[in-house]
Amino acid sequence: MLILRCPAQLQLLEETLRKSLDNHPVLQVLGTVMMVARGNPASHEVLVDSWPHFGVVLTRLRPEEHRDPRDYYINQLAVFYRDEGALRALLRGTEAVAHARAFQILGLQEGLEEAVREVASARGLKVETIRPAPWPRVPSTFPLLTPRESLVEMNRSRAFLLRLVRTLPSACLLDSRGRPVSWSLLDGQSCMRHGYTVPAWRGRGLTGIMVATLGRELHARGFPIYGAVLPHNTASLRALCAVGFVPQPGTLYMILGTPE
């Protein structure tokens, strides 16, 4: 595997992936490539099986950042492939799926789950698949609010969320006492996948305001604007529809692996 570090290589890869954006399987990888090329705030790296003609692209956390081998939130990977054989060769030949480290692989292509399960099982990892639906949209104009780090104190995944808030765009709404009541955060793939509204403030359309606010900033930076929602999460689905997000066909595979 080759690690793309040159700005010209990353720009060419971004342009190539954008050509497939209408089909949506490149969303997670494109979002990460853009993050890496624009300062790399989430400490990811981009790998390809060959260059400039590639069969598979893998984005992952830099190996030196693996401080907790049990944390599959930190160890997020995203995959886009043109050739399923190249994907399987990558998974078998690298430590992307390692024996003693938890991982989370994201992708939108059929065949990904089977390939990951095959390699993970052979390496003694327990695998779980979550299937949210992708919701892409490019909003126009929205009210802008101020991100805050204080919301992190209210969540159990403090270290992971604190890193997201400090390094990536986010949106948060505070009450009159300065306490966070609703927020939306990006993950390392520029996906709006982390959000919450405290129970007492639900039913007021705040989730829609948060994702719309964050979408405005992403739009200004030229990023794809998309989220992922579990099919049974009707409240979030209504909120996204209210601000113009559109459900897309297909499945986002979120594959979690943990050592037995």
Secondary structure, 3 states (H helix, E strand, C coil): CEECCCHHHHHHHHHHHHCCHHHCCCHHHHHHHHHHHCCCCCCEEEEECCCCCCCEEEEEECHHHCCCCCCCCCCEEEEEECCHHHHHHHHHHCCCCCCCCCEEEEECCCCHHHHHHHHHHHCCEEEEEECCEEEECCCCCCCCCCCCCHHHHHCCCHHHHHHHHHHCCEEEEECCCCCEEEEEEECCCCCEEEEEECHHHCCCCHHHHHHHHHHHHHHHHCCCCEEEECCCCHHHHHHHHHCCCCCCCCCCEEEEEEEC
